[in-house]
Amino acid sequence: MGHDDYRRDSGDSISNKLTYLLIGGGIGAVLALLFAPKSGQELRGDIADATRKGIDRSREAAQQLGDRAGEYYEATRNRAGELYSQAAERVTDMAQSAREAAARQGGTLTAAIDAGKKAYQEENRKTEMSGRIDAPNFGGESTN
């Protein structure tokens, strides 16, 4: 069995190990009582006592496991809440940054469009003021 196999096996839950321990202890106690030289009434009394003790130990172990599970649940729940809050905050920050960037880009685009309109209107006004624009003569022909 390699080192990695040992790690994987040691990852068994504590509750499984505790259950096996209690079952083994109970079986051992019953066998010890059955093979002990005692009268029937004494043997039944001993078995009843061992059973009560086993039940009490099982209840204690279950209570401890329940308490520990509750603690783990609370710790995990709190950590998940913290992670959710952090993620929500980051998403909000990123969304705000994206909005600001879009507003800046939109402002730049709007300014460029407005500048283009203004330049067109200015050229249009100049053209109207000067009258008619003669078409350029590219072919060398006279228009007269």
Backbone hydrogen bonds, N-H to C=O, Kabsch-Sander energy under -0.5 kcal/mol:
donor,donor_aa,acceptor,acceptor_aa,energy
6,Y,2,G,-1.7
7,R,3,H,-1.8
8,R,4,D,-2.2
9,D,5,D,-2.5
10,S,6,Y,-2.5
11,G,7,R,-0.5
11,G,8,R,-0.9
12,D,9,D,-1.6
17,K,13,S,-1.6
18,L,14,I,-2.7
19,T,15,S,-2.3
20,Y,16,N,-2.4
21,L,17,K,-2.2
22,L,18,L,-2.5
23,I,19,T,-2.5
24,G,20,Y,-2.6
25,G,21,L,-2.7
26,G,22,L,-2.5
27,I,23,I,-2.5
28,G,24,G,-2.5
29,A,25,G,-2.4
30,V,26,G,-2.3
31,L,27,I,-2.4
32,A,28,G,-2.3
33,L,29,A,-2.1
34,L,30,V,-2.3
35,F,31,L,-1.9
36,A,32,A,-0.6
36,A,33,L,-0.6
38,K,36,A,-1.4
43,L,39,S,-2.6
44,R,40,G,-2.5
45,G,41,Q,-2.1
46,D,42,E,-2.7
47,I,43,L,-2.5
48,A,44,R,-2.4
49,D,45,G,-2.4
50,A,46,D,-2.8
51,T,47,I,-2.4
52,R,48,A,-2.5
53,K,49,D,-2.7
54,G,50,A,-2.6
55,I,51,T,-2.6
56,D,52,R,-2.7
57,R,53,K,-2.8
58,S,54,G,-2.4
59,R,55,I,-2.5
60,E,56,D,-2.5
61,A,57,R,-2.8
62,A,58,S,-2.7
63,Q,59,R,-2.7
64,Q,60,E,-2.7
65,L,61,A,-2.7
66,G,62,A,-2.7
67,D,63,Q,-2.7
68,R,64,Q,-2.6
69,A,65,L,-2.8
70,G,66,G,-2.4
71,E,67,D,-2.2
72,Y,68,R,-2.6
73,Y,69,A,-2.7
74,E,70,G,-2.5
75,A,71,E,-2.7
76,T,72,Y,-2.8
77,R,73,Y,-2.8
78,N,74,E,-2.8
79,R,75,A,-2.3
80,A,76,T,-2.6
81,G,77,R,-2.2
82,E,78,N,-2.3
83,L,79,R,-2.7
84,Y,80,A,-2.5
85,S,81,G,-2.4
86,Q,82,E,-2.6
87,A,83,L,-2.6
88,A,84,Y,-2.8
89,E,85,S,-2.4
90,R,86,Q,-2.4
91,V,87,A,-2.6
92,T,88,A,-2.4
93,D,89,E,-2.5
94,M,90,R,-2.8
95,A,91,V,-2.7
96,Q,92,T,-2.4
97,S,93,D,-2.4
98,A,94,M,-2.5
99,R,95,A,-2.5
100,E,96,Q,-2.6
101,A,97,S,-2.6
102,A,98,A,-2.7
103,A,99,R,-2.5
104,R,100,E,-2.5
105,Q,101,A,-2.8
106,G,102,A,-3.1
107,G,103,A,-2.5
108,T,104,R,-2.4
109,L,105,Q,-2.7
110,T,106,G,-2.8
111,A,107,G,-2.4
112,A,108,T,-2.2
113,I,109,L,-2.5
114,D,110,T,-2.8
115,A,111,A,-2.4
116,G,112,A,-2.4
117,K,113,I,-2.6
118,K,114,D,-2.6
119,A,115,A,-2.6
120,Y,116,G,-2.4
121,Q,117,K,-2.9
122,E,118,K,-2.6
123,E,119,A,-2.5
124,N,120,Y,-2.8
125,R,121,Q,-2.6
126,K,122,E,-2.4
127,T,123,E,-2.4
128,E,124,N,-2.3
129,M,125,R,-2.1
130,S,126,K,-2.2
131,G,127,T,-0.8
138,F,136,P,-1.0
